[in-house]
Every structure is written in C-alpha cells, then in structure tokens.
Amino acid sequence: MKRYLAPFLVPLAIFAAPLLSVPALERAAGAAGTLPSSVALNRTVTPNHDHKNDTFIFKCYNPRDFHITASIYGLRGEKIASMRLKSEAYPYCYMEWNPDSTGKVPGGVYIYEVILNDKSYKGTVVVVR
C-alpha cells in the first residue's frame, strides 16, 4: 500500500505551494525556524582604519521594500547619527554606521534602533578606541 500512496503526496505538495500567500509561507518557515531575519552583524566596532570591524552593520530582511529608519543613540538618549544604506541584495539591505563619519565618536556603548515598517529592532553596539 505504501508504494501507491507516495506518488499522490508529491503532486499534492506541488499544487498546494502556489496557493499559499507570502505571509502564510513566512509563518510556515518561521515555525520551522528557517525564516530569514534582521540581525546586527557585529556588535563591537574598532574604527582604526584596518578594514576589520571599522563600521557597525545591520542586516535587514526586507522582501517588501518597506522604508527603513536606522539611528544610533548615546546612553542618555541623544541621537548621535543616522545609519546609511550600505548595499542591497534582495530581500536584504544592509544599514551601516561609521563612528568616524560625523567626527570622532568616543569609545563606549551606544544604542541602535532600526525601524522597518511596524517592527523595531534595538540593541547595543560597543565602540572600542
């Protein structure tokens, strides 16, 4: 009986996939733990011009091309800088902050906030001098 059941399962999977919407596929992939996500690629920045960790980069999963706002704040809440778009490779875009781009930022802990549509990603980044 098993050899007759298997051929019917494969066509069912092929025809069912196109009927699912993008959000349904994202939910299914997220439940399986395979959904791509937005993440800080490095949390420690050493801006000493050796081209290794000179900048802070945040990788955004943005398949629907939503507007992105990304900022860096001091520990007292003052805005230090806006992150700039470094590159795009669908469905990702990479936001970057160079601590030396707006004058030399002192070493220490800073807070990043990336707003993508209705999601907000916050965390800390450490600048080591």
Phi, psi and omega in degrees: 000327182297325183290339178270335182284321184301316180299334181281335180287322182295309178299327179298316179295322180294317183280334182284327185300314181294340181283342181280139177279169179301313178300323179294320177294320179296318178295318180295317180292321179296322178294328179276353179081019183247006182288129176298150182225173175267138187203149172283125183282330177215142181248357177237128182243131177238085185283070180248015175063031174262005179066022174235112180059033177286337182229159175265130182235131176244123181267119182255128171274110189221066184291342182257009176057047176287159175290139181240133173241128182225129184223158176242134182234152171282172182293341177270001177095359180284138181285126181267315184197163170258139177281151180249158177286119180274309181199167177227139174214095188316132006265020183252153167224152186242119178262140187228145172229125175254114182300341180263001185286332181242039187099163185283113178278131180295156176298149180152191182260135179231160180249133174253148174222123177242122179249120182235104184058251181252009180254143178237128178247125180230150178186189180243152174227140182251128174260122180250123179254000000 
